[in-house]
C-alpha cells in the first residue's frame, strides 16, 4: 500500500489524508449490523429464558461479550501496534506511543487503557445489554416484529447510526463542560496519541453515559436486533475511531479506511470534532476541523474569542 496515494505527511510527521472519511461509515455500520445479526441468531438466549433472571443466561451473555470485545480490540492492537504489520504507513502520528508515560496512573498507556476498558467499560456494557434484553423478554419494551411492520423494521435499522451520532455528540459536548471534563472525561483524553484500546478507556461515569444510547430502545418500539445493533455499534466503533491509522492494509493492494481522522484531531486539539462523522454535527455547530491551516486559523480565532 502506497501511503502517498491517499494523503501526505507534513514536516512534523503528521499524516493528512486526502479523503478523511469517504465511505468508511457505511462500511463499518454494515459490519456492526452483521455482527449484531449473528449474535441475535446464534449467541443470544431465547425470550423465554431471558424473561426470568438467572445466573445462567446472564453469564452466557457476559462470556459472549467478553470474548467479542477482547477479540475485537486485541485483533486491531496486535496487528497495528504489536506486530506493526504496516509500519507507520497512514499513521496519523509518526511516533509510537511511549512504553511508559507519567500521565497514566499505571505508568503505561496500554495498561491504563486495559484497566479502564476491562474493569469498567466491559461490565457497564454487559449490564446495559443484559437489562435491555430482559426488558424485551418480559414485554416491558414494545417488541416490533418484522411481520407487523417490515418498513418500520428496516427504517429503524437505518436510523440506528444516526441516533448513535446524535447521542454521542450530545454526551461528548456535555463531558467537555469544565467540571465534568476535569472529574470524568480527562481520563479518556490522556490518550493524545491513541491506540485501539484507548477507545473505551473511560471513567465509569462516562461509560454509563456512553452506553446509555441503549435506553432509546426502552421507549421506542423495536426488536432486540435493533438494540443489539446499537450495543455492538457502541462496543466496536471505538476501535477504528482510535486506531491511530487512516487505513489498515489487509494486503499490499487491499486496504480498509478507518474514518478516524476527525477523532484523532479531537484527541490532539481537544475542542474540535465532538461527533463521530456520521452526521455533519460539528459543521452545524461550528466545531469542525479538517486538519487544514485554514481550520487551524479558525480554531485560534474561536479560542481567542472565548478567552476575551
N, C-alpha and C positions, 0 to 999 in steps of 0.2 A: 504494500500500500504506500503510495507516494503522498506524503502529507501536504506537499506543496500544491497538489491538485485540489485541495479542499480548504486552504487557508494560508496564513502567513505567520511567521514568528518574528516579533519585533526585537529590537536590540537588547531589551531587558529579559528576553526569553519567554515572554508571554505569547500564547498561541491565540490567534484571532481567526475564527472560522469564516468562510465566505458565506455560508448559509447556516446560521446558528441554530435553527430549529427545523425548518423543512418539514418533511413528512414524519418525523420521529414520534410525535404524539399519537398519531394513528397506529403506527407500528406497535408501540408499547401498549396502547389500550387494547388492541386485539390480543396481544399475549396475555394480559391480565384477565381478559374475558375468557380466554380458552382455559387458563389455569382454574379460574373460578368454576367454569362448567365441569371440568374434570373432577374437581373437589366435590362439587354437589352430586355428581353422578356416582362416584366410586369411593369417596372417602368421607362421607357425612352420614351419621346415624339416621335412622328413619324418624319420621314425625312422631310415631307412637313412642319410640324410645326416648326422644328428647322432651316429650311432654311432661315427664316426671324427672325431677332432679335425682341424679345418681352418680356416684364417683366413676362408674364405668364409662359412660358415654362422654362425660366431661374430660376424663383422662384420654380417651381416644382422640377427641378433637384437639386437645392440648399437644399430644405427641405428634399428631399430623402437622400441626402448625410449627412446632419446634423444628421438625425435620425440614419443612419447606423454607422457613426463614433462614435457618443456619446454612442450608444448602445453597440458597439463592445468593446470600451475602458472601459466603465463602467462595463460591464459584467466581464471582467478579473480583474479589480481592486477590485470590490466588493467581488468577490469570494476569491481572494488570499490575499488581504490586508485589507479589511474592516471586513469581517466575519472571515478571516483567517481559512477557512474551512479545510485546511490540515496542519495547523500549520507551522512549519519550515521544514517539510519533503521535501527533494530535493531542498531546498532553497540554492542558491549559497552562500549568505552572511547570517550568522546566525542572525545577527542583523536586526531589523526592521528599516526602515527609521525614522529619528528623526522627531518629530512633528514640531519642529521649527529648523531652520538652518540659520545661518548668511550669508552663501554663496549665498542664494537665495534672490532676491530683495524684495520679499514679506515676507520673513522670514519663508516661508513654502515651502517645496518641492512640495507638491501636488498643492497648489495654484499657484505656479510658473509654473508648468507643464500645468495646466489647462489654464492659461492665454496665454502662448505661443502657445498652440495647438489650442484653440478656437478663439483667436483674430488674429492669423496669419496663422497657418497651415491650418485650415479649409477653410478660404476664398481663400487662394492661390490654394489649391487643387481644389476647386469648379471652380475657374477661368480657370485653365488649362483644366479641363474637359469640361466645357461649350464651350470654344473656339474650342477645338478639335472636339466636336460633331457638332458645327456649320460649321466647315470647311468640315466635311464629308457631311453634309446635302446639302451644296452648290456646292459640286463637286470639291472643291479646293484640297481635298485629294483624290487620286485614290482609288476607292471603290472596294475591292476584294470580289467577290461573291463566295459562295460555289459552285454553278453550273459551274462557269468558271474554277475553279482550286481547286478541293477538296483536292488534295495532298498538294498544297501550303498553303491552308487554315489551315489544321491540322498542318503542319510544323511550321507555324508562331505561333500557339498556343504553340507548344513545345519549340520554341526558346525564347518566351517571358521571362521566368525566367532567361535564360542565358543573354539576353540583360539587364535585371534588375541588374544582378550580376556584369556585366562589368561596367555599368553606375554608380552603387552605389560605386564600388571600386574606379573608376577614380575620381568621385566627392569627395569622402571621403578623398582620398590621397591629393587632392588639398586643401581641407579645413584644413588639418594639416600643410600646409605651414604657417610659423610663423605669418606673418601679418594677414592672413585670420583667423587663429586659434584664435588669440587674439581679433580680431574685431567681429568675427562671431561664430565660432564653439565652443568656450568655454562655450557659453550659454548651449549647449547640454551636455557638459562634466561636468557641475556642478553636474550631476546625477551620482555620483560614485557608489551609491547603488540604481540602477534604479527600477522603478515601471512601470506598463503598460503605464501610462500617460506620462512617460518620452520619449516614442518612438518618438513623434512628437514635443517635447519641443525643438524647434529650433528658431534661429534668422530668421527673414523674408528672408534675403538673402539666407540662407541655404534652406529654404522652396522652394524658386524659383528654386534653383539648383536641389534639390532633386526631385521635381515633373517634372523637365524638361525631365525626361525619356519619358514622353508622346510625346515629339517632334519627336521621331523616326517615329511615325505614320503620321507625316506631310510630310514625304519624301518617306517612304516605302509603296507601295500599300498594303492596309489591310482593314479589316472590322471594324466597330465600336465595335464589340465584342472583337477584339484584343486590341483595345485601352482601353476598359472598364476593361479587364483583367489586363492590365498594371496599370491602375488607381487604381483598388481595391487592387492589389498587393502592390502598394505604400502605400495605406492607412492602410491596415490590417497587413502587415508583421511586422511593428514595435512593435506590441503587444507581440507576442511570443518572439521576439528578446530582449525585455526589461522586460519580465515578472519577472525576478529575480529567477525563478524556472526552474529546468531542466525538470521536469514532472509535469503535472497537473492531480490530481486524480479526475476522474469523479465519481467513486465509490471506494470501498476498493480493488476491483480487476481489475478495468479498469483505465488506465492512458493514457495521451497524451503527447508525448515528445515535448518540445518546440524548441529544437535545438539552444537555446540561449547562450550556454556556451561560445563559442568563442567571442561573442559580449559583454558578461559580462566581460570577461577578457580585452577586449578593453577599457571598461569604467574604469576598475580597474587599468590597466597598461599604458593606453594612446597611446602607439606607437606600438601596435601589432593588428593583426586580423582586418584589414580595410574592408575586404569583408564580404559577408553575408553567406558564406559557400556553396553556390550552386556550385561554381567552385573553384578549389584549387588555387585561385589567390595569396593568402598570401604565400603559399608554393612556388609558382613560383617566387615571388618577394622578398622572404626572410623575410617576416614579420609575419610568422605564430607562434602561441604559443598555446600549448595544455594543459597548466596548470601543466606540469611536472617539476621536479627540473632541468632536462636537458634543457628544454626550458627557464627556469629562467637563467641558466648559459649562454646560447646563447644570451639572451637579454642583460645581463650585458656586454658581450663582444662587442655587437653591439653598445651599448651606450658608452662604453669606447673608441671604435674606432672613433665614431663620435665626441667625446669631445677632442680627441688628436689633 
